[in-house]
Amino acid sequence: MKKSLTALAAVTALSFSASANADVVVDLFNVNQAAITDYSNDGNGVWSTITGAPTTSVIGGVRELYVERVGGTAAEDPDFGRVLAGVNADRYIFNSDTDVAGTGILRWDGAGIAGVSSPATFASNARGYGLGADLSSYTSFLFDVLSADQGFKFSIGVYKSAAEYSIITLTSSGGAGLRTISLGAFLAPSGDYDDPFNPGADLNVNVLNVGFDPADFLTVGALEAVINVGGGTLAVDLSLNQVTAVPEPASLALVGLGLLGLGAIRRRKAS
């Protein structure tokens, strides 16, 4: 049976919430975006953008998608060797064919993109930082994973500008369940972290802070999610539902434990 890397983010509320505030929608995925595909290992990817979406459905009214095949042994074939991403029927879909390594990016920055050909350009001069969102009252991202047959890396980035940002990269384990990322985790010092409840066990979490004032939740210029960072995993079946933010971490199982209350995380010692 054909396996694929599939993310079905049927996000009824890709949003933030806090006890004293209404949810802040990031993306309900109820505004369709045509599928984009890439099937060649040429170092370039494919991008698309929608603008003018209702801000009640897409934060800032703009959603950007990027997809790139980055490797794998499958033939470079548009039908059987491709990576695909799009939004349809209240879900974000990311799919890579059997024996294909691919990565996908979702970005919300309040501005369109142009001339994007690689993650490097998508991640720098080609993107804007016009979101202007105040998320300082909110506490965490919550992902409802419906199914995942194996682990894969993904990252969440909070950007103030091209020179000031924080990115958390982590490995999601297989299986269904709620996964939570505390917004406080973005303020942790850069580095890799161990499981605080099992010293010496790799938590598979990396925090990267760049600039003088990285994860400034008072003035968020852009939010970005990267699926299957670096195309490191082949043939994963994944479906996501309900990406929200909650007032208190409800399920901290994203990497097998409560992720990352700053008092609980522990920096991995250099070997």
Buried (B, 14 or more C-beta within 10 A) or exposed (E): EEBBBBBBBBBBBBBBBBEEEEBBBBBBBBBEBEBBBBBBBEEBBBBBBBEEBEEEBBBBBBBBBBBBBBBBEBEBEEEBBBBBBBBEEBBBBBBBBBBBBBBBBBBBBBBBBEEBBBBEBBBEEBBBBEBEBEBEBBBBBBBBBBBBEBBBBBBBBBBBBBEBBBBBBBBBBBEEBBBBBBBBBBBBEEBBBBBBEEEEEEBBBBBBBBBEBBBBBEBBBBBBBBBBBBBBBBBBBBBBBBBBBBBEBEBBBBBBBBBBBEEBBBEBEEE
